[in-house]
Amino acid sequence: MAVCYFDDKYEEKYDCQYEVKKDGIEIVVNYDIEDEIPVINGMRTFYSNTEFKERDILIIDYQAKMSYLLKEAYYCGHSELLGTPDGGYKTRFFSRYYFYDKDYEKLCDITNDNNINKIRIYSDIINELIGHPSLYKEKNKDEYIIKLKRNAEKKIIKINKNNIKSLTISDDWTSKHNHKDNEIDIKLNGYIEIETEQCINYKDVYNYVNELTIYFQLLKPCKFNINKIMVEIEKKYFGLCIPIKEINYKNSYVESSVNDDLSKFLLNCYNLIPYRNSKNEIRNIPYIILETSRNLEDNFLMFYRFIECYYKQQTIIDIKTTFIKYSIENNYKKVKKLEENEIENIVYQIISLRNHYVHEGYYIKDKKLYIAYPKINKKANPKNYIAENVDIDWIYEKTKILYEIVIDIIFRNMLNYDNYKFNKHF
C-alpha cells in the first residue's frame, strides 16, 4: 500500500490506494474529511458542507518505485468502513494534473509558481521524420557494432515569438537487459522540446502542446501520438500528465503534406499561423483538422465560418464579389472544370443552404431548398428556383467544396505552400 501527504504537511502521513486512469489519478485515502468541517455549537453540519478545498497530494509508492504529485486534487466522496476490525473512514480524491518521478524528494520542491521553462514532448513520429540521432550502426564481415550516444545531436530552431524562444528536435534512449531470455531491448525516443522565453504554469502546458499537435496534424495527419510529456523546472526534469486532445491515430504510413523538412515546416507554422492568442480564422483551424463535428450540417457551417472569417479580414476582394464566390474562384482546385454559370449556381446553393441552417434549422422539408439570388431593384431575381432532392449526397457535395477551399486557404494563403497534399478527410 502507498502512503500520501496533503499539500506540504509532511508530518501527517496517510495510507492510501490509487489508480492511474486515462484522464488522471484517483486516490482513496484513509482519512476522515469530516474533521475539516468546523464544529458549531457542538455539532458538525456536514450535509450542508459538501465543498472541500482542493489540495496537492504527494503519493509515495515504495513497491512500484514511483511517486506522484497530484495538483489541485478535488473531493469525490467518502465512506465509513463498517463491520471491519479497524473500522475507519476513507475519502476519495481525483486530479487531472500530476507530476511523477522516481525520487519523491524532487517532487517536494515543485510549487504552484510559474516555473516551467521547457516542455519536452515524445512521439514515435519524430524518429520517422528525423531518423535516429542517438544511434550509430556499423556492419562488417566480423562484427555488427551498435553505439548509443548519451548526448545526441540536436536540431535547434530559433522562434523568438509568442513566448517561444526555440524548439529542439532530437531523441534519447532507454534499454533493458533480460538476462533470463538473453535479450537486450533498446527503445529510441524522439522528442521536440519547447523552450519558453518566460516561465509558465503547469496548466499552461496544454496550450503549447495543443499548438504543436495542430502543426503536426497539418504535416502528418493522424500520426502525432504523444507518448509522454516531460517538463523542466529549475534544471530538473519531471514527468507531467495533463488532459490532452487525442487524435484518431493511424498505425500506417502517411505521406507528408509538403516537401519541407520538419524544422522548416514548424518554423513556418509558428511564424505564420501562431495558434495561441491568434485571430479568429486561425483559432478555427483545430475544429477543421483535429476534430470535425459528428454531423455534416455542423461541418458545413464551420467550414463556411472559417472562409467568412478569413476573407472578411482581407482587403483584396472587390466589394461587389461575395467571399464564397471569390474563394471558389481562387481556392477550389476544380474550378477550371466549371462554367461561369455553374460557379454562380454553386455559390448561391451554398449561401442558401447556410441561410436555411442558420434561420430555419437543419430540417429540409421534402428535400426541397429555395435557392435565392440577389434581388434586382428590390425585386425577386428571376434566377431563383427550388432545388429538388436536397439529400445527404447533395449536402455532402457542397460541404466537400467548402472543406477543400478551407484546406487550400490554410496551406496556400496562410503558409505559402503552392504544392501540398493533405491526406485527411473531414
C-alpha positions, 0 to 999 in steps of 0.5 A: 500500500502507498502512503500520501501527504496533503499539500506540504504537511509532511508530518501527517502521513496517510495510507492510501490506494490509487489508480492511474486512469486515462484522464488522471489519478484517483486516490482513496485515502484513509482519512476522515474529511469530516474533521475539516468541517468546523464544529458549531455549537457542538455539532458538525453540519456536514450535509450542508458542507459538501465543498472541500478545498482542493489540495496537492497530494504527494503519493509515495509508492515504495513497491512500484518505485514511483511517486506522484504529485497530484495538483489541485486534487478535488473531493469525490466522496467518502465512506465509513468502513463498517463491520471491519476490525479497524473500522475507519473512514476513507475519502476519495480524491481525483486530479487531472494534473500530476507530476511523477518521478522516481525520487519523491524528494524532487517532487517536494520542491515543485510549487504552484509558481510559474516555473516551467521553462521547457516542455519536452514532448515524445512521439514515435513520429519524430524518429520517422521524420528525423531518423535516429540521432542517438544511434550509430550502426556499423556492419562488417564481415566480423562484427555488427557494432551498435553505439548509443550516444548519451548526448545526441545531436540536436536540431535547434530552431530559433522562434523568438515569438509568442513566448517561444524562444526555440524548439529542439528536435532530437531523441534519447534512449532507454534499454533493458537487459533480460538476462533470463531470455538473453535479450537486450531491448533498446527503445529510441525516443524522439522528442521536440522540446519547447523552450519558453522565453518566460516561465509558465504554469503547469496548466499552461502546458496544454496550450503549447502542446495543443499548438504543436499537435495542430502543426503536426496534424497539418504535416502528418495527419493522424500520426502525432501520438504523444507518448509522454510529456516531460517538463523542466523546472529549475534544471530538473526534469519531471514527468507531467500528465495533463488532459490532452486532445487525442487524435484518431491515430493511424498505425500506417504510413502517411505521406507528408503534406509538403516537401519541407523538412520538419524544422522548416515546416514548424518554423513556418507554422509558428511564424505564420499561423501562431495558434495561441492568442491568434485571430479568429480564422486561425483559432478555427483551424483545430475544429477543421483538422483535429476534430470535425463535428459528428454531423455534416450540417455542423461541418458545413457551417464551420467550414463556411465560418472559417472562409467568412472569417478569413476573407472578411479580414482581407482587403483584396476582394472587390466589394461587389464579389461575395467571399464564397464566390471569390474563394471558389474562384481562387481556392477550389482546385476544380474550378477550371472544370466549371462554367461561369454559370455553374460557379454562380449556381454553386455559390448561391446553393451554398449561401442558401443552404447556410441561410436555411441552417442558420434561420430555419434549422437543419430540417429540409422539408421534402428535400426541397431548398429555395435557392435565392439570388440577389434581388434586382431593384428590390425585386425577386431575381428571376434566377431563383428556383427550388432545388429538388432532392436536397439529400445527404449526397447533395449536402455532402457535395457542397460541404466537400467544396467548402472543406477543400477551399478551407484546406487550400486557404490554410496551406496556400494563403496562410503558409505559402505552400503552392504544392501540398497534399493533405491526406485527411478527410473531414 
